Amino acid sequence: MTSAFSTRISDAGYDAPAERFSGPNLSLDFRLLWDTYPKMPAEIDTIDRRILAELQREGTLSVDQLSERVSLSRNACWRRMRRLEDDGVITGRVALVDADKLGLGLSVFILIRTSNHDPDWLAKFRGAVTSFPEITGVYRMSGDLDYVLRARVADVKAYDRLYQRLIAKVPLSDVSASFVMEEIKETTVVPVELR
């Protein structure tokens, strides 16, 4: 039995096997559930993904080195890199540093709940959290927590100083912190090779 719904899915170009539910939901096409990762724009192909993967591993590669690794001519590789930069896929190149060697060996996750969600409070909160260089990530959350902040500090005393400065800038109703005991994995690499 072929429905208009499954015909549209087939016409969309999905490659997944056409497994179908047996039972009351005959129109449920598993090809919709095949890839749980979000689709990148169609103009990003396998070669672009290889370029992105290589640059994430080693951002200092020359165009010649990169073109050799992805088996592409130098000019074609340069054009693709340029397009990825122009399209905002590549947003910058940075040097990664060892926080321990800089005396910032303590990672802290700061968990915030607030009863205030009005635009003025939010503007004040954004201004406060973005002004502290120790705060390296700020996330608005769904669920029980409102915000999670990630910070890098020297020790617990340095965290307390950060906490005191933060609550002086913006009223917060419930703040707690969890200190990282061991970093098992931390990366800036986006999994571009997953499909």
C-alpha positions in Angstrom: 0.0 0.0 0.0 1.6 3.3 -1.1 0.3 6.5 0.4 0.7 10.0 -1.0 2.8 10.6 2.2 5.3 7.9 1.4 5.5 8.9 -2.2 6.5 12.4 -1.1 9.2 10.9 1.1 10.5 8.8 -1.8 10.5 11.8 -4.1 12.5 13.8 -1.5 15.5 11.5 -2.2 15.9 9.6 1.0 18.2 6.6 0.6 17.2 4.7 3.7 15.5 1.3 3.4 11.8 1.5 3.0 10.9 -0.3 6.2 7.4 0.3 7.3 5.4 -0.3 10.4 2.9 -3.2 10.3 -0.2 -2.3 12.2 -2.4 0.7 12.6 0.3 3.2 11.6 0.8 2.0 8.0 1.6 5.5 6.8 4.6 5.8 9.2 7.7 5.7 7.0 10.9 4.8 8.9 13.0 6.8 6.3 11.9 9.9 8.3 13.7 8.5 11.4 16.7 7.1 9.6 19.2 10.0 10.2 18.9 11.5 13.7 21.6 14.1 13.0 20.4 17.4 11.5 20.9 17.8 7.8 23.5 20.3 6.7 22.7 22.5 3.6 22.8 20.5 0.4 25.8 22.4 -0.9 28.0 20.9 1.8 29.2 17.6 0.3 31.6 14.8 1.4 34.7 16.8 0.3 33.6 19.8 2.3 33.1 17.6 5.3 36.6 16.1 4.9 38.0 19.7 4.7 36.1 20.7 7.8 37.3 17.5 9.7 40.9 18.1 8.7 40.8 21.8 9.7 39.2 21.0 13.0 42.0 18.5 13.8 44.8 20.9 12.7 43.8 24.5 11.9 47.3 25.6 10.8 47.4 23.4 7.7 48.5 25.2 4.6 46.2 25.0 1.5 48.8 22.7 -0.1 48.8 20.3 2.9 45.0 20.3 3.1 44.5 19.7 -0.6 46.8 16.7 -0.3 44.9 15.3 2.7 41.5 15.6 1.0 42.8 14.6 -2.5 41.8 17.8 -4.2 43.7 20.3 -6.3 45.1 23.3 -4.5 42.8 25.8 -6.3 39.7 23.7 -5.8 40.5 23.3 -2.1 41.1 27.0 -1.6 37.8 27.9 -3.3 35.9 25.4 -1.1 37.6 26.8 2.0 36.8 30.3 1.0 33.1 29.4 0.3 32.9 27.7 3.7 34.2 30.8 5.4 32.0 33.1 3.3 28.9 31.0 4.2 29.8 31.2 7.9 30.4 27.5 8.3 34.0 28.2 9.2 33.7 30.9 11.8 37.3 31.4 12.8 40.7 29.7 13.6 42.1 29.7 17.1 45.0 28.4 19.1 43.9 26.0 21.9 45.8 26.5 25.1 46.3 24.3 28.2 44.4 25.9 31.0 46.4 24.0 33.7 49.6 25.5 32.4 48.0 29.0 32.7 47.0 28.4 36.3 43.3 27.9 35.5 43.0 24.3 36.5 39.5 24.2 37.9 36.5 23.8 35.6 33.2 24.8 37.2 29.6 24.4 36.0 27.4 27.1 37.6 23.7 26.1 37.8 21.2 28.9 37.9 17.5 29.1 38.6 15.8 32.4 38.5 12.2 33.6 39.2 12.7 36.7 37.0 12.5 36.3 33.2 11.6 39.9 32.1 13.5 41.6 29.3 15.3 44.0 31.7 16.6 41.2 33.9 17.7 39.2 30.9 19.6 42.2 29.5 21.3 42.7 32.8 22.1 39.0 33.1 23.5 38.8 29.5 25.7 41.9 30.2 27.0 40.4 33.4 27.9 36.9 32.2 29.4 38.1 29.0 31.6 40.6 30.9 33.6 37.9 32.8 36.4 36.3 30.9 36.4 33.4 33.4 32.9 32.4 32.1 33.6 30.5 28.9 30.1 29.2 28.1 26.5 30.4 28.9 23.5 28.2 28.1 19.8 28.9 28.5 18.2 25.5 29.4 15.0 23.7 29.2 13.7 21.7 32.2 14.5 22.4 35.8 17.5 24.7 35.4 17.2 28.1 33.7 20.9 28.6 32.9 24.2 26.7 33.0 27.5 28.5 33.0 30.9 27.0 32.4 33.9 28.8 33.9 37.6 28.3 34.2 39.3 29.5 37.4 42.4 28.8 39.4 40.7 27.3 42.5 37.7 27.4 44.8 38.6 30.8 46.2 38.8 32.2 42.6 35.4 30.7 42.0 34.0 32.4 45.1 35.4 35.8 43.9 33.7 35.2 40.5 30.4 34.2 42.3 30.5 37.4 44.5 31.1 39.6 41.4 28.3 37.9 39.5 25.6 38.3 42.2 26.7 41.9 42.7 25.8 42.6 39.0 22.6 40.7 38.7 20.0 39.3 41.2 19.9 35.5 41.1 17.5 33.4 43.2 19.3 30.1 43.3 22.9 29.5 42.3 24.9 26.3 42.8 28.2 25.0 41.5 29.7 21.7 40.5 33.4 21.4 40.3 34.9 19.1 37.7 37.0 16.4 39.3 38.3 14.9 36.0 37.9 15.9 32.4 37.3 12.7 30.5 36.6 14.4 27.2 36.5 18.0 26.1 36.7 19.0 22.5 35.8 21.9 20.2 35.4 19.5 17.2 32.0 19.4 15.6 31.2 15.9 14.3 31.0 16.8 10.6 31.7 13.3 9.5 28.6 11.8 11.1 25.6 11.2 8.9 
